């Protein structure tokens, strides 16, 4: 059995990934999110609010049970928040704590616990895939916390991969920017005014012109890439358009 653990599995890309994986009979999926929206005999829901640091610390052991029969184990850190779209100086200070808790701190704890739990199962493939963003690589006004947190996630992924390479564990860690998807986050972005976000008009046009990628299509491409890794290992931080 191939085990997949997906954060943010209740909607958007996370749910699309889970649905895609459950179409394959040899996959078992654990979804980590506040609400369960999937019912399937090979799906296990782990309720958890990633913005609640105390809850995350107290429940991590439930997310990563022993998997002695595993053919492979994969953690997909998909959960993420954009937060308020406003310029720095106009935001409440707790906004930064919230975005970094969900986008970086909780995911770092999940990565750390995954590595501690499965590091010794050296006979099977083990993968951590962090869902990042192209915003990690460029400044987007109104998205300060989001851009910075995704850049931190990219760096965290690169450091963790270097450590695993030095230890020779065989664990693969990647940070993937999936592109502009037709999700609730995009709906939220389209509510911003030009004063809050100078690219508001362009992002609205992406929706109107049908240029947004569906979560289902992106999920299919991501799963195919995960299950058929290239023979030559590439860079740690990648874009979906570069690998499909």
LUMGU-618335 format. One record per atom (N, C-alpha, C): x, y, z; atom name. Coordinates in steps of 0.02 Angstrom, whole numbers, m for minus. Each point is the difference from the previous one (the first is absolute). Example, Ala and Ser with C-alpha at 12.3 -4.5 7.8 and 13.67 -1.06 7.14 Angstrom:
BEGIN
[r [660, m284, 390], "N"]
[r [m45, 59, 0], "CA"]
[r [45, 60, 0], "C"]
[r [m18, 53, m36], "N"]
[r [42, 59, 3], "CA"]
[r [m39, 55, 37], "C"]
//
This chain:
BEGIN
[r [42, m60, 0], "N"]
[r [m42, 60, 0], "CA"]
[r [44, 62, 0], "C"]
[r [m19, 50, m40], "N"]
[r [35, 64, m2], "CA"]
[r [m39, 49, 44], "C"]
[r [35, 30, 47], "N"]
[r [m32, 45, 48], "CA"]
[r [15, 73, m18], "C"]
[r [m53, 40, m2], "N"]
[r [5, 72, m13], "CA"]
[r [m33, 38, 56], "C"]
[r [35, 51, 25], "N"]
[r [m26, 45, 51], "CA"]
[r [m5, 69, m31], "C"]
[r [m60, 29, m2], "N"]
[r [m11, 64, m35], "CA"]
[r [m30, 50, 47], "C"]
[r [33, 56, 9], "N"]
[r [m29, 53, 41], "CA"]
[r [m45, 44, m44], "C"]
[r [m51, 29, 31], "N"]
[r [m46, 41, m39], "CA"]
[r [m40, m41, m50], "C"]
[r [m22, m60, 21], "N"]
[r [m31, m47, m47], "CA"]
[r [m75, 10, m7], "C"]
[r [m28, 51, 32], "N"]
[r [m73, 7, m1], "CA"]
[r [m26, 36, m62], "C"]
[r [43, 36, m36], "N"]
[r [m23, 37, m58], "CA"]
[r [60, 17, m46], "C"]
[r [m16, 30, m57], "N"]
[r [52, 23, m45], "CA"]
[r [48, m54, m24], "C"]
[r [63, 18, m5], "N"]
[r [51, m46, m25], "CA"]
[r [7, m61, 45], "C"]
[r [m4, 10, 66], "N"]
[r [8, m56, 47], "CA"]
[r [m53, m53, m11], "C"]
[r [m63, 21, m8], "N"]
[r [m54, m48, m12], "CA"]
[r [8, m33, m68], "C"]
[r [20, 38, m49], "N"]
[r [11, m28, m68], "CA"]
[r [55, m52, 1], "C"]
[r [53, 12, 38], "N"]
[r [54, m49, 7], "CA"]
[r [m25, m64, 32], "C"]
[r [m39, 8, 54], "N"]
[r [m26, m59, 35], "CA"]
[r [m47, m39, m46], "C"]
[r [m45, 35, m35], "N"]
[r [m46, m34, m45], "CA"]
[r [37, m38, m55], "C"]
[r [52, 31, m27], "N"]
[r [39, m32, m53], "CA"]
[r [35, m63, 26], "C"]
[r [29, 5, 59], "N"]
[r [36, m58, 28], "CA"]
[r [m47, m57, 18], "C"]
[r [m60, 16, 23], "N"]
[r [m47, m52, 21], "CA"]
[r [m30, m37, m60], "C"]
[r [11, 24, m60], "N"]
[r [m21, m37, m59], "CA"]
[r [46, m60, m13], "C"]
[r [58, 1, 31], "N"]
[r [48, m55, m8], "CA"]
[r [m7, m48, 60], "C"]
[r [m12, m64, m11], "N"]
[r [m19, m46, 53], "CA"]
[r [54, m15, 52], "C"]
[r [62, 16, m16], "N"]
[r [54, m16, 47], "CA"]
[r [23, 60, 41], "C"]
[r [m42, 52, 5], "N"]
[r [17, 60, 38], "CA"]
[r [m44, 7, 62], "C"]
[r [29, 21, 55], "N"]
[r [m35, 18, 61], "CA"]
[r [15, 73, 14], "C"]
[r [m52, 41, 11], "N"]
[r [9, 72, 8], "CA"]
[r [m23, 22, 69], "C"]
[r [42, 39, 34], "N"]
[r [m19, 34, 62], "CA"]
[r [m6, 74, m16], "C"]
[r [m58, 28, 13], "N"]
[r [m11, 71, m10], "CA"]
[r [4, 38, 66], "C"]
[r [39, 53, 1], "N"]
[r [9, 40, 61], "CA"]
[r [m31, 68, m13], "C"]
[r [m56, 14, 33], "N"]
[r [m34, 64, m8], "CA"]
[r [m52, 7, 55], "C"]
[r [m31, 58, 3], "N"]
[r [m50, 11, 53], "CA"]
[r [m63, m40, m13], "C"]
[r [m20, m7, m63], "N"]
[r [m63, m32, m16], "CA"]
[r [11, m58, m49], "C"]
[r [m40, m52, 7], "N"]
[r [2, m57, m45], "CA"]
[r [m50, 10, m56], "C"]
[r [22, m4, m62], "N"]
[r [m44, 7, m58], "CA"]
[r [4, m60, m46], "C"]
[r [39, m51, 20], "N"]
[r [10, m59, m41], "CA"]
[r [m22, m62, 40], "C"]
[r [m38, m43, m32], "N"]
[r [m20, m64, 30], "CA"]
[r [23, m55, m47], "C"]
[r [44, m42, 26], "N"]
[r [27, m55, m41], "CA"]
[r [31, m51, 47], "C"]
[r [m4, m63, m19], "N"]
[r [25, m54, 43], "CA"]
[r [76, 4, 11], "C"]
[r [35, 32, m47], "N"]
[r [73, 7, 8], "CA"]
[r [20, 71, 17], "C"]
[r [m46, 37, 28], "N"]
[r [15, 69, 22], "CA"]
[r [m9, 5, 75], "C"]
[r [49, 29, 33], "N"]
[r [m3, 13, 72], "CA"]
[r [6, 74, 13], "C"]
[r [m47, 28, 37], "N"]
[r [2, 71, 15], "CA"]
[r [30, 13, 68], "C"]
[r [49, 46, 2], "N"]
[r [29, 22, 63], "CA"]
[r [m18, 73, 10], "C"]
[r [m49, 15, 44], "N"]
[r [m18, 70, 11], "CA"]
[r [56, 39, 33], "C"]
[r [18, 57, m29], "N"]
[r [54, 40, 28], "CA"]
[r [m2, 70, m31], "C"]
[r [4, 50, 43], "N"]
[r [5, 70, m22], "CA"]
[r [73, 20, 3], "C"]
[r [30, 10, m58], "N"]
[r [72, 14, m3], "CA"]
[r [18, 69, 25], "C"]
[r [m49, 42, 13], "N"]
[r [14, 65, 30], "CA"]
[r [2, m3, 76], "C"]
[r [m19, m58, 28], "N"]
[r [0, m10, 73], "CA"]
[r [63, m39, 18], "C"]
[r [53, 36, 19], "N"]
[r [64, m32, 11], "CA"]
[r [m1, m52, 55], "C"]
[r [m38, 12, 53], "N"]
[r [m4, m48, 55], "CA"]
[r [m33, m65, m24], "C"]
[r [m53, 6, m40], "N"]
[r [m33, m58, m27], "CA"]
[r [46, m39, m47], "C"]
[r [38, 36, m41], "N"]
[r [47, m32, m46], "CA"]
[r [51, m41, 39], "C"]
[r [30, 30, 51], "N"]
[r [51, m34, 39], "CA"]
[r [m28, m62, 36], "C"]
[r [m62, 5, 24], "N"]
[r [m30, m54, 39], "CA"]
[r [m28, m57, m43], "C"]
[r [m8, 12, m65], "N"]
[r [m33, m50, m41], "CA"]
[r [43, m27, m58], "C"]
[r [63, 21, m3], "N"]
[r [42, m22, m56], "CA"]
[r [8, m76, m2], "C"]
[r [2, m31, 59], "N"]
[r [9, m73, 1], "CA"]
[r [m57, m37, m33], "C"]
[r [m60, 32, m2], "N"]
[r [m58, m31, m33], "CA"]
[r [5, 3, m76], "C"]
[r [37, 50, m25], "N"]
[r [6, 9, m72], "CA"]
[r [46, m52, m31], "C"]
[r [49, m23, 37], "N"]
[r [51, m45, m27], "CA"]
[r [3, m66, 39], "C"]
[r [m49, m43, m11], "N"]
[r [1, m65, 33], "CA"]
[r [52, m47, m31], "C"]
[r [18, m53, 34], "N"]
[r [45, m49, m30], "CA"]
[r [m31, m30, m63], "C"]
[r [41, m9, m51], "N"]
[r [m25, m29, m63], "CA"]
[r [47, m57, m20], "C"]
[r [m1, m56, 37], "N"]
[r [49, m54, m14], "CA"]
[r [m10, m34, m67], "C"]
[r [m62, 5, m28], "N"]
[r [m14, m33, m64], "CA"]
[r [7, 48, m60], "C"]
[r [27, 59, 12], "N"]
[r [2, 52, m52], "CA"]
[r [47, m18, m57], "C"]
[r [m24, 13, m63], "N"]
[r [43, m5, m59], "CA"]
[r [33, 67, m13], "C"]
[r [m31, 54, 25], "N"]
[r [28, 67, m2], "CA"]
[r [m41, 44, 47], "C"]
[r [31, 55, 22], "N"]
[r [m34, 47, 44], "CA"]
[r [15, 71, m25], "C"]
[r [m53, 40, m9], "N"]
[r [7, 68, m27], "CA"]
[r [m39, 49, 42], "C"]
[r [32, 55, 19], "N"]
[r [m33, 55, 33], "CA"]
[r [m7, 57, m50], "C"]
[r [m61, 23, m11], "N"]
[r [m11, 58, m43], "CA"]
[r [m25, 57, 43], "C"]
[r [44, 49, 12], "N"]
[r [m18, 59, 39], "CA"]
[r [m33, 50, m46], "C"]
[r [m65, m7, m7], "N"]
[r [m39, 41, m46], "CA"]
[r [m32, 60, 33], "C"]
[r [m16, m5, 65], "N"]
[r [m36, 53, 34], "CA"]
[r [38, 66, m1], "C"]
[r [m36, 54, m10], "N"]
[r [32, 66, 0], "CA"]
[r [m53, 54, 0], "C"]
[r [19, 58, 25], "N"]
[r [m47, 57, 2], "CA"]
[r [34, 61, m31], "C"]
[r [m41, 41, m33], "N"]
[r [25, 63, m27], "CA"]
[r [m2, 55, 53], "C"]
[r [m51, m2, 42], "N"]
[r [m9, 53, 49], "CA"]
[r [m33, 61, m31], "C"]
[r [0, 55, 37], "N"]
[r [m30, 61, m26], "CA"]
[r [44, 30, m55], "C"]
[r [m34, 26, m51], "N"]
[r [36, 33, m55], "CA"]
[r [2, 75, 16], "C"]
[r [54, 22, 30], "N"]
[r [10, 70, 18], "CA"]
[r [74, 15, 3], "C"]
[r [16, 63, m5], "N"]
[r [70, 21, 4], "CA"]
[r [25, m3, 73], "C"]
[r [65, m12, 7], "N"]
[r [30, 3, 67], "CA"]
[r [m9, 71, 28], "C"]
[r [m15, 4, 64], "N"]
[r [m16, 63, 31], "CA"]
[r [m75, 9, 7], "C"]
[r [m39, m42, m35], "N"]
[r [m73, 2, 3], "CA"]
[r [m30, m65, 27], "C"]
[r [44, m44, 22], "N"]
[r [m20, m66, 23], "CA"]
[r [5, m5, 76], "C"]
[r [m43, m41, 32], "N"]
[r [10, m15, 71], "CA"]
[r [62, m45, 7], "C"]
[r [38, 9, 53], "N"]
[r [62, m38, 7], "CA"]
[r [m12, m76, 5], "C"]
[r [m58, m19, 27], "N"]
[r [m13, m72, 7], "CA"]
[r [m10, m34, m68], "C"]
[r [m11, 39, m52], "N"]
[r [m5, m28, m68], "CA"]
[r [62, m39, m18], "C"]
[r [58, 26, 17], "N"]
[r [64, m32, m19], "CA"]
[r [9, m66, 38], "C"]
[r [m20, 0, 63], "N"]
[r [5, m61, 40], "CA"]
[r [m45, m54, m30], "C"]
[r [m61, 18, m18], "N"]
[r [m48, m48, m28], "CA"]
[r [27, m31, m65], "C"]
[r [23, 42, m47], "N"]
[r [23, m25, m64], "CA"]
[r [62, m43, 7], "C"]
[r [47, 22, 41], "N"]
[r [61, m40, 9], "CA"]
[r [m13, m65, 38], "C"]
[r [m46, 1, 48], "N"]
[r [m17, m62, 36], "CA"]
[r [m25, m53, m49], "C"]
[r [m46, 19, m44], "N"]
[r [m30, m48, m46], "CA"]
[r [48, m19, m57], "C"]
[r [33, 49, m28], "N"]
[r [40, m11, m61], "CA"]
[r [71, m25, 13], "C"]
[r [25, 10, 62], "N"]
[r [69, m20, 13], "CA"]
[r [6, m42, 64], "C"]
[r [m21, 27, 57], "N"]
[r [13, m33, 64], "CA"]
[r [m33, m68, 4], "C"]
[r [m65, m4, m15], "N"]
[r [m35, m64, 3], "CA"]
[r [30, m50, m50], "C"]
[r [17, 25, m60], "N"]
[r [28, m45, m51], "CA"]
[r [70, m24, 19], "C"]
[r [39, 43, 33], "N"]
[r [65, m22, 24], "CA"]
[r [m7, m55, 53], "C"]
[r [m49, 8, 43], "N"]
[r [m13, m52, 51], "CA"]
[r [m22, m66, m33], "C"]
[r [m41, 5, m51], "N"]
[r [m22, m60, m36], "CA"]
[r [59, m34, m35], "C"]
[r [42, 40, m33], "N"]
[r [60, m28, m32], "CA"]
[r [45, m33, 51], "C"]
[r [12, 34, 56], "N"]
[r [44, m25, 52], "CA"]
[r [m24, m67, 28], "C"]
[r [m66, m4, 11], "N"]
[r [m28, m61, 28], "CA"]
[r [m1, m56, m51], "C"]
[r [m15, 16, m63], "N"]
[r [4, m50, m54], "CA"]
[r [69, m31, m3], "C"]
[r [52, 43, 0], "N"]
[r [69, m24, m4], "CA"]
[r [18, m43, 60], "C"]
[r [m20, 22, 59], "N"]
[r [16, m38, 61], "CA"]
[r [m35, m68, 1], "C"]
[r [m61, m2, m28], "N"]
[r [m40, m61, 2], "CA"]
[r [22, m52, m51], "C"]
[r [15, 23, m61], "N"]
[r [11, m46, m55], "CA"]
[r [72, m2, m27], "C"]
[r [45, 33, 34], "N"]
[r [69, 4, m25], "CA"]
[r [34, m68, m5], "C"]
[r [m20, m46, 43], "N"]
[r [33, m65, 2], "CA"]
[r [m28, m50, m51], "C"]
[r [m56, 16, m32], "N"]
[r [m30, m46, m49], "CA"]
[r [34, 9, m67], "C"]
[r [64, m17, m2], "N"]
[r [43, 16, m57], "CA"]
[r [m13, m43, m62], "C"]
[r [m41, m51, 6], "N"]
[r [m11, m44, m57], "CA"]
[r [m57, 23, m45], "C"]
[r [m35, 54, 20], "N"]
[r [m56, 25, m40], "CA"]
[r [10, 73, m17], "C"]
[r [m30, 24, m55], "N"]
[r [3, 71, m16], "CA"]
[r [m39, 41, 52], "C"]
[r [29, 55, 21], "N"]
[r [m33, 47, 45], "CA"]
[r [10, 71, m29], "C"]
[r [m55, 36, m4], "N"]
[r [1, 65, m34], "CA"]
[r [m37, 52, 41], "C"]
[r [27, 61, 2], "N"]
[r [m36, 58, 26], "CA"]
[r [m8, 49, m57], "C"]
[r [m61, 17, m16], "N"]
[r [m14, 51, m51], "CA"]
[r [m34, 59, 32], "C"]
[r [34, 57, 0], "N"]
[r [m29, 61, 26], "CA"]
[r [m28, 41, m57], "C"]
[r [m63, 21, 7], "N"]
[r [m32, 41, m52], "CA"]
[r [17, 73, 14], "C"]
[r [39, 29, m43], "N"]
[r [24, 68, 8], "CA"]
[r [m38, 47, m47], "C"]
[r [33, 50, m25], "N"]
[r [m32, 48, m45], "CA"]
[r [53, 38, m39], "C"]
[r [m19, 23, m59], "N"]
[r [45, 44, m38], "CA"]
[r [11, 65, 37], "C"]
[r [m45, 17, 46], "N"]
[r [7, 62, 39], "CA"]
[r [59, m4, 48], "C"]
[r [28, m59, 10], "N"]
[r [60, m6, 41], "CA"]
[r [60, 31, m34], "C"]
[r [m4, 6, m66], "N"]
[r [58, 22, m39], "CA"]
[r [m5, 73, m23], "C"]
[r [m55, 34, 16], "N"]
[r [m7, 69, m22], "CA"]
[r [m42, 40, 50], "C"]
[r [12, 65, 6], "N"]
[r [m40, 41, 46], "CA"]
[r [m69, 15, m30], "C"]
[r [m52, m15, 37], "N"]
[r [m68, 15, m21], "CA"]
[r [m30, 47, 52], "C"]
[r [m16, 60, m19], "N"]
[r [m26, 48, 48], "CA"]
[r [m66, m24, 30], "C"]
[r [m8, 10, 64], "N"]
[r [m59, m23, 35], "CA"]
[r [5, m71, 26], "C"]
[r [53, m36, m20], "N"]
[r [8, m70, 19], "CA"]
[r [64, m11, 41], "C"]
[r [21, 47, 39], "N"]
[r [66, m4, 33], "CA"]
[r [9, m64, 39], "C"]
[r [m47, m16, 43], "N"]
[r [7, m60, 42], "CA"]
[r [m1, m64, m42], "C"]
[r [m43, m1, m50], "N"]
[r [m5, m59, m43], "CA"]
[r [64, m11, m39], "C"]
[r [25, 52, m33], "N"]
[r [63, m6, m38], "CA"]
[r [57, m23, 45], "C"]
[r [7, 32, 58], "N"]
[r [56, m16, 44], "CA"]
[r [m6, m71, 29], "C"]
[r [m62, m20, 16], "N"]
[r [m9, m67, 29], "CA"]
[r [13, m55, m51], "C"]
[r [m19, 11, m62], "N"]
[r [13, m49, m52], "CA"]
[r [75, m3, m18], "C"]
[r [33, 57, 3], "N"]
[r [73, 1, m10], "CA"]
[r [34, m40, 56], "C"]
[r [m25, 8, 61], "N"]
[r [27, m37, 56], "CA"]
[r [m11, m75, m9], "C"]
[r [m58, m19, m27], "N"]
[r [m14, m71, m12], "CA"]
[r [47, m29, m53], "C"]
[r [14, 39, m52], "N"]
[r [49, m22, m50], "CA"]
[r [68, m12, 31], "C"]
[r [22, 46, 42], "N"]
[r [65, m6, 32], "CA"]
[r [1, m59, 48], "C"]
[r [m53, m9, 38], "N"]
[r [m6, m56, 46], "CA"]
[r [6, m66, m38], "C"]
[r [m32, m4, m57], "N"]
[r [3, m61, m41], "CA"]
[r [71, m14, m24], "C"]
[r [34, 52, m22], "N"]
[r [68, m8, m26], "CA"]
[r [48, m23, 55], "C"]
[r [m6, 29, 59], "N"]
[r [43, m19, 56], "CA"]
[r [m14, m72, 21], "C"]
[r [m64, m17, 6], "N"]
[r [m18, m68, 20], "CA"]
[r [25, m52, m50], "C"]
[r [m4, 16, m65], "N"]
[r [25, m47, m50], "CA"]
[r [76, m8, 5], "C"]
[r [35, 55, 11], "N"]
[r [73, m5, 8], "CA"]
[r [18, m44, 60], "C"]
[r [m37, 7, 54], "N"]
[r [14, m41, 59], "CA"]
[r [m13, m74, m14], "C"]
[r [m55, m14, m35], "N"]
[r [m14, m71, m15], "CA"]
[r [52, m28, m48], "C"]
[r [23, 41, m47], "N"]
[r [53, m24, m46], "CA"]
[r [64, m15, 38], "C"]
[r [18, 44, 47], "N"]
[r [61, m10, 39], "CA"]
[r [m4, m63, 43], "C"]
[r [m61, m16, 23], "N"]
[r [m10, m60, 41], "CA"]
[r [m11, m62, m43], "C"]
[r [m13, 9, m63], "N"]
[r [m11, m56, m45], "CA"]
[r [m64, m39, 14], "C"]
[r [m53, 35, 19], "N"]
[r [m63, m34, 18], "CA"]
[r [m41, m19, m61], "C"]
[r [12, 33, m57], "N"]
[r [m40, m14, m59], "CA"]
[r [m67, 36, m2], "C"]
[r [m14, 41, 50], "N"]
[r [m63, 38, 2], "CA"]
[r [3, 57, m50], "C"]
[r [m54, 9, m38], "N"]
[r [m4, 52, m50], "CA"]
[r [m45, 57, 25], "C"]
[r [24, 62, m4], "N"]
[r [m38, 58, 23], "CA"]
[r [m1, 51, m57], "C"]
[r [m60, 24, m17], "N"]
[r [m7, 49, m53], "CA"]
[r [m49, 54, 22], "C"]
[r [8, 59, m28], "N"]
[r [m46, 56, 11], "CA"]
[r [m26, 20, m69], "C"]
[r [m65, m6, m10], "N"]
[r [m30, 7, m66], "CA"]
[r [m48, 58, m4], "C"]
[r [10, 44, m48], "N"]
[r [m48, 53, m15], "CA"]
[r [m48, m26, m53], "C"]
[r [m65, m8, 16], "N"]
[r [m46, m32, m47], "CA"]
[r [m28, 47, m53], "C"]
[r [14, 64, 5], "N"]
[r [m28, 48, m47], "CA"]
[r [m65, 31, 27], "C"]
[r [m35, 36, m43], "N"]
[r [m60, 36, 21], "CA"]
[r [m60, m46, m9], "C"]
[r [m29, m23, 56], "N"]
[r [m54, m49, m2], "CA"]
[r [m67, 33, 16], "C"]
[r [m52, m30, m24], "N"]
[r [m68, 25, 10], "CA"]
[r [m26, m25, 67], "C"]
[r [20, 33, 54], "N"]
[r [m17, m22, 68], "CA"]
[r [m30, 58, 40], "C"]
[r [m18, m16, 63], "N"]
[r [m28, 51, 44], "CA"]
[r [49, 56, 13], "C"]
[r [65, m16, m2], "N"]
[r [50, 53, 10], "CA"]
[r [m4, 51, m56], "C"]
[r [m10, m23, m61], "N"]
[r [m7, 47, m56], "CA"]
[r [m63, 42, 7], "C"]
[r [m53, m30, 26], "N"]
[r [m61, 39, 12], "CA"]
[r [14, 56, 50], "C"]
[r [38, m16, 52], "N"]
[r [18, 49, 50], "CA"]
[r [42, 56, m31], "C"]
[r [47, m18, m42], "N"]
[r [44, 49, m33], "CA"]
[r [m42, 49, m42], "C"]
[r [m51, m26, m33], "N"]
[r [m41, 42, m44], "CA"]
[r [m45, 49, 38], "C"]
[r [m4, m6, 66], "N"]
[r [m38, 48, 39], "CA"]
[r [41, 62, 18], "C"]
[r [67, m3, m12], "N"]
[r [44, 56, 18], "CA"]
[r [m9, 58, m49], "C"]
[r [9, 59, 25], "N"]
[r [m3, 60, m43], "CA"]
[r [68, 15, m29], "C"]
[r [3, 44, m49], "N"]
[r [62, 19, m32], "CA"]
[r [47, 33, 51], "C"]
[r [m28, 34, 49], "N"]
[r [42, 33, 52], "CA"]
[r [32, m51, 47], "C"]
[r [m33, m57, 9], "N"]
[r [27, m52, 44], "CA"]
[r [49, m45, m37], "C"]
[r [m7, m4, m66], "N"]
[r [37, m49, m40], "CA"]
[r [1, 25, m72], "C"]
[r [58, 22, m23], "N"]
[r [4, 33, m65], "CA"]
[r [m15, m47, m59], "C"]
[r [4, m66, 11], "N"]
[r [m12, m48, m54], "CA"]
[r [m72, m26, 1], "C"]
[r [m44, 33, 38], "N"]
[r [m69, m25, 8], "CA"]
[r [m34, m9, m68], "C"]
[r [7, 48, m44], "N"]
[r [m34, m4, m65], "CA"]
[r [26, m59, m41], "C"]
[r [65, m11, 2], "N"]
[r [29, m55, m39], "CA"]
[r [m25, m68, 25], "C"]
[r [m4, m8, 66], "N"]
[r [m22, m63, 28], "CA"]
[r [m74, m12, m14], "C"]
[r [m40, 54, m1], "N"]
[r [m70, m7, m18], "CA"]
[r [m7, m22, m73], "C"]
[r [43, 25, m42], "N"]
[r [m2, m17, m71], "CA"]
[r [19, m73, m11], "C"]
[r [44, m27, 41], "N"]
[r [19, m71, m6], "CA"]
[r [m62, m44, 8], "C"]
[r [m43, 18, 46], "N"]
[r [m62, m38, 9], "CA"]
[r [m47, 10, m59], "C"]
[r [m10, 62, m20], "N"]
[r [m48, 14, m54], "CA"]
[r [21, m31, m66], "C"]
[r [65, m5, m12], "N"]
[r [24, m27, m63], "CA"]
[r [12, m75, 2], "C"]
[r [m15, m32, 57], "N"]
[r [6, m72, 5], "CA"]
[r [72, m25, 5], "C"]
[r [45, 42, 25], "N"]
[r [70, m20, 3], "CA"]
[r [19, m35, 65], "C"]
[r [m46, m4, 48], "N"]
[r [15, m34, 62], "CA"]
[r [m2, m76, m10], "C"]
[r [47, m34, 30], "N"]
[r [4, m74, m5], "CA"]
[r [m46, m30, 52], "C"]
[r [m38, m51, m18], "N"]
[r [m43, m32, 49], "CA"]
[r [42, m41, 49], "C"]
[r [m22, m5, 63], "N"]
[r [36, m42, 48], "CA"]
[r [6, m72, m23], "C"]
[r [m52, m25, m34], "N"]
[r [1, m70, m23], "CA"]
[r [57, m11, m50], "C"]
[r [8, 46, m47], "N"]
[r [54, m8, m49], "CA"]
[r [68, 4, 33], "C"]
[r [9, 49, 45], "N"]
[r [64, 7, 34], "CA"]
[r [14, m62, 43], "C"]
[r [m51, m26, 33], "N"]
[r [10, m59, 43], "CA"]
[r [22, m60, m42], "C"]
[r [m30, m9, m57], "N"]
[r [19, m56, m44], "CA"]
[r [73, 5, m21], "C"]
[r [22, 61, m17], "N"]
[r [69, 10, m21], "CA"]
[r [48, m11, 59], "C"]
[r [m18, 23, 58], "N"]
[r [43, m7, 59], "CA"]
[r [7, m73, 19], "C"]
[r [m55, m37, 1], "N"]
[r [2, m71, 18], "CA"]
[r [42, m40, m50], "C"]
[r [m9, 15, m64], "N"]
[r [40, m34, m51], "CA"]
[r [74, 13, 11], "C"]
[r [18, 62, 16], "N"]
[r [70, 17, 12], "CA"]
[r [27, m34, 62], "C"]
[r [m41, m2, 53], "N"]
[r [22, m33, 62], "CA"]
[r [13, m74, m10], "C"]
[r [m44, m32, m39], "N"]
[r [4, m72, m8], "CA"]
[r [48, m22, m54], "C"]
[r [22, 47, m41], "N"]
[r [49, m16, m53], "CA"]
[r [56, 51, 2], "C"]
[r [40, m2, 53], "N"]
[r [53, 51, 7], "CA"]
[r [52, m6, m55], "C"]
[r [30, 55, m20], "N"]
[r [52, m2, m52], "CA"]
[r [60, m40, 23], "C"]
[r [33, m32, m47], "N"]
[r [59, m40, 18], "CA"]
[r [57, 44, 25], "C"]
[r [3, 61, m25], "N"]
[r [50, 48, 23], "CA"]
[r [m33, 50, 46], "C"]
[r [23, 4, 62], "N"]
[r [m30, 45, 48], "CA"]
[r [11, 73, m20], "C"]
[r [m52, 40, 5], "N"]
[r [5, 69, m19], "CA"]
[r [7, 45, 60], "C"]
[r [m21, 62, m8], "N"]
[r [6, 48, 54], "CA"]
[r [m54, m12, 52], "C"]
[r [10, 28, 59], "N"]
[r [m47, m10, 55], "CA"]
[r [m62, 42, m9], "C"]
[r [7, 62, m20], "N"]
[r [m57, 46, m9], "CA"]
[r [m18, m1, m75], "C"]
[r [m61, m23, m14], "N"]
[r [m20, m9, m70], "CA"]
[r [m69, 30, m13], "C"]
[r [m15, 11, m63], "N"]
[r [m67, 22, m22], "CA"]
[r [m33, m57, m37], "C"]
[r [m66, m5, 6], "N"]
[r [m36, m53, m33], "CA"]
[r [8, 5, m76], "C"]
[r [4, 60, m26], "N"]
[r [7, 8, m73], "CA"]
[r [68, m25, m25], "C"]
[r [48, m6, 45], "N"]
[r [67, m23, m20], "CA"]
[r [6, m76, 0], "C"]
[r [m46, m34, 34], "N"]
[r [8, m73, 8], "CA"]
[r [m53, m39, m38], "C"]
[r [m50, 34, m27], "N"]
[r [m53, m35, m36], "CA"]
[r [m4, 23, m73], "C"]
//
